[in-house]
């Protein structure tokens, strides 16, 4: 596998249209990986502490809908 530095140099040489194509691909791949990691974290309980206080406030009537438009 190439090093990050080699990959960066190759990216710098890409024409603009190929750079945009690569950027779209990386963005999609990152989004998919992020979604999978969030699912793993939710199932494992890693986010329970983060969610505890906002959920308490919501259940106590401390939240409201966000108006659109």
Secondary structure, DSSP 8 states (H G I E B T S, - for coil): ---HHHHHHHHHTS-HHHHHHHHHHHHHHHHHHHHHHHHHHHHHTTTHHHHHHHHHHHHTT--------
